């Protein structure tokens, strides 16, 4: 972004955006159950507010409006922070923007962006990278967790910086960019990729073997698992995955599901109906 093209009395520099960017790493450091991410959001905005408003009533009002309830996907606070900084800059220079409009913009953006961030980052990127790291770690290599740590944080930091700069450059025009089918298509695409990847990982890493013998003819033993594999390999793993997904949608505690699966696995091995 070319900051020199702007002709304003009060103007944010690239250094100010970098300060916001670094502060955004600690957004959830003051997470609270009353107003969720509000303290973190205000903390990120402090360099902007200090530069744009002199000590006094206007600065106090700016700090106060960013202490209101706020919550969205933590990585996708970046474009909202960028737009907010642009609007605060316009307001400080006597523009038509007021505090109510800034608060309304934040409320209007945090819902759609949360809807994008959760399936894209939590539902697709993180599970896929975790599965990749776990697969490498299972071979006994320490590179597994290292690769996961580096990859997930590289994506996080790159996303935060690019979207913060993008939000500041666009200002309130970003709302137009989010209009139409862009958000819906991005969310659907992320969901499809995530389901495809998780389906492949389930087939590869979830193994259920039922060694119960059905027939034994001329030294050839046929087990229940052989019959199921002839119908569709990985059928039981798929059924278990769909069952767990259904239970989670019904609000069953994930810890309870894990404990029950452990108990069934141990009893199955002990009684001989699982291998």
Residue, then its C-alpha position, 0 to 999 in steps of 0.5 A: x500500500x502506498x501511504x504517500x498518496x494520502x493527503x491527510x492531516x492525520x495519517x497512519x504509517x506502515x509502522x503503525x500497522x506493524x504495531x497493530x499486527x504485532x499486538x494482534x498476536x496477543x488478541x486472546x491474551x485477555x479473553x473474557x466471558x463477559x465481552x469475549x475479545x473486546x480487551x484484546x481488540x482495544x489493546x490492538x487499537x491503542x497505537x492508532x488511537x494514540x496517534x489520531x487523537x490527543x489526550x482528552x475526550x475524543x481519545x477516551x471515547x475512542x477507547x470506550x467504543x472498542x471496549x464493547x462486546x466483540x467476537x469473531x474468528x481470531x485470525x479474521x479480526x485482522x481485516x476488521x482491525x484494518x477497516x476500523x483503523x481506516x475509519x478512525x483515521x477518517x473520523x479524526x480528520x473530520x470525515x463523515x464517519x462517527x463512532x456509531x458507524x464504526x461500531x456498526x461496521x464491527x458488528x456487521x463484519x464479525x459474524x460473516x468472518x467467523x462463518x468463514x474462519x471456522x470451517x476454513x481454518x479450524x475445520x480444514x487447515x488445522x486438521x489437515x496439517x495436524x494429520x500430516x504432522x501426526x502421520x510423520x510423528x507416528x513413524x518416530x520422527x520429531x519433524x511431525x510436530x515441528x512441521x505442524x507448528x511451522x506450517x500453522x503459524x506461517x499461515x496464521x501470521x501471513x493471513x493476519x498481515x495481509x488481511x490487516x493491510x487489505x482492510x486498511x487499504x479498502x476501508x469501508x469498501x470491504x463490505x462491498x467486497x464481501x457482498x454477493x456470493x463470495x463469502x458463501x462460495x469460499x465457505x462452501x469450498x473450504x467445507x468441501x476440501x475439508x470433508x474430502x481430506x478428512x475422508x481420506x485420513x479416516x480411511x488411512x488411519x482408522x482401523x477396525x478389525x473383527x477377527x471372528x471366523x465365519x467359515x474355514x474351508x480347506x485351510x482358508x479362513x474367512x472372517x467377518x472382516x474379510x466379508x466387510x472388506x469385500x463389500x467396501x474396505x474401511x466400511x466400519x471406520x466410515x460408520x464410526x466416523x459418521x456415528x461420532x459426527x452425529x453424536x457431536x451434533x446432538x451435543x454429546x460430550x466429546x470426552x464421553x465419546x472418547x472414553x466409550x470408544x476406549x472401553x469398547x476397544x479394550x473389551x473387544x480385544x479382551x473378549x476377542x471380537x476386535x483385533 
